[in-house]
Amino acid sequence: MASTRDIRTNQADISCDVCGRTLLRDERAEPYLAGGERRQVCELCTVRAQHEGWIREDGGDEPTLRSSRQEGRGRGFLEKLRARRERAREAAEEAAAAEAAEAAARPRSEPRSEPQRETAPPPDAPRRPRHVRAVPTNAELKVERALEVFNASEHTRTVGGIARSLGAPAVSARPLADRPSVVGIAVMWELSWYRFEIDLSDEAGGVRRVAQGAELSELEADERVANAAADERGGLHLQA
């Protein structure tokens, strides 16, 4: 049975007083003075030690270059570690810069404003209703409609009141030649007469009394030709 042997080295384990890492066999620690004590610093932490105000024991600003073969191998390993850390740092810086540029390019969301409510315009003042009716196409229909409008007005009381004193009047109702939608009505007694007008295109305008007289000779000749009559209440109707 083969026996095993313990392999021991004369090199004592050295730890970096900055990062706490145990140095590899080929690594060399640099002695620094800090707080009245001697400190061992690996080559990766020399900048940090100087930043903390630690003083290199040998008084130099940079580690002494050595030309030994073993030290050369150790420096090659350290250079790899240093290069790896440098690449990691640069990658982190590039990622942070890209994130900052993306955040700056992103449009800022503006605060949402409450939509303004449209104010309803004030209602228009009520207009007087205008009732427009179709105008009859012949004179007889126009007259019949005009008499209906007259009989619905208060002017029937005037005609009825005078009729109780002077008797039944003669009535003439004809469309006006110069205004075809207007029907003229003449209510006549021997001692008095009244002239009314009704616009069939604006019946809401009602009956208008446009003239009054005491002599029948003041009327036009065609107005003195009766074609309608009045009852005891003052209502007008066409003669049969």
URGIJO-V170579 format. One line per field, one symbol per residue. psi: psi as a letter, one per 20 degrees, with the letter a starting at -180 (. if undefined). A space follows every 10 residues. Layout:
psi = ???
//
This chain:
psi = ppqqqpoqqi pqppqpigij qpqrhiqpqp pqppkjqpqp prhijhghgh hijqpphiir hqqppqjqgh hghghhghhg gghghghhgg hgggggghhh hhhhippppq ppqppppppp qqqqppqppo opqppqirhg hggghhhggg ijriihhggh ghhhgirprq ppoqqphinh ippppppprh jqqqpqqpoi imhhiappoi rqriphiiqq ghhiopjrrq ahijqqqqq.
//
